[in-house]
Amino acid sequence: MIEIHHLGYQFVNMGGIDVDRKEGSGDYLLIYFRCPVEVNLTGEYEKIPENTFVLYKKGHPQIYRKTDGHFINDWVHFDFSEEEDFFEKLKIPFNTLIRLPQSKPVTDMISDLYIEYFNVGESHQKIMDQKARALFHKFSDLYQFAQKNSPKKVKYLEEMIEIRKKIQNFECHPEGAEELARQMHISTSYFQHLYKEFFGIPVNYDIINGRIEHAAHLLNGTEHSITEIAAICGYESLEHFSRQFKKIKGCSPMKYRN
């Protein structure tokens, strides 16, 4: 079980900080530097940019400072009651500067863990353990993605995720991959290749699924006719709409509404 000792989220040290724990803090520490800072991992201070993580191993010196302004960070002090090779299995390196292709998914999970930390209940410790494990698994996924892909590919990940969210929520209803590729200033073929590689499905499938899910929402919650709904969802042909709706939902739009 992962036992959380203490944690902070968007914690601000007014006027800076100078930490010099030569024998560590007595536990593991995941720290996220939200501002530029100086870190000493090898015997000398090194200036590092904002949005950098370090996972300190238990017993390793924790030495970092910021002397030119406020110090802002997220941090999680924790320990294991078992599974000492947890991070080796996840292939997350200790005592190493790490920059992820996306920091927000991890910091959002730290925020969620922070909220639960101050809660109570019979399942509180189990919830904390599961949330912490999910956080580190997500961290591992993002780190491995960065390790296995070129910087050129990595830089497109966040934008692709935002595009996929908007398609699925019908905030964006493109005609096809060509329109989305133009938004990202890359070729259609490269966009389609990246989308399939990142998410495991073709972009056109997501576009169709987003339209059909929006149509299902309108069928359930509005008085629009099926013809009107088909048009709202980007279909010029009612027959085409009905065919795609049945393929995804397993029944016709009329039957679904009834």
Buried (B, 14 or more C-beta within 10 A) or exposed (E): BBBBBEBBBEEEBEEBBEBEBEEBBEBBBBBBBBBBBBBBBEEEBEEBEBBBBBBBEBEBBBBBBBEEEEBBBBBBBBEBEEEEEBBEEBEBBEEEBBBBBBBEBBBEBBBBBBEBBEEEEEEEEEBBBBBBBEBBEBBBBBBEBBEEBEEEBBEBBBEBBEBBEBBBEBEBBBEEBEBBBEEBEBEBEEBBEBBEEBBEEEBEEBBBBBBBBBBBEBBEEEEBEBEEBBBBBBBEEBEEBBEBBBEBBEEBBEEBBE
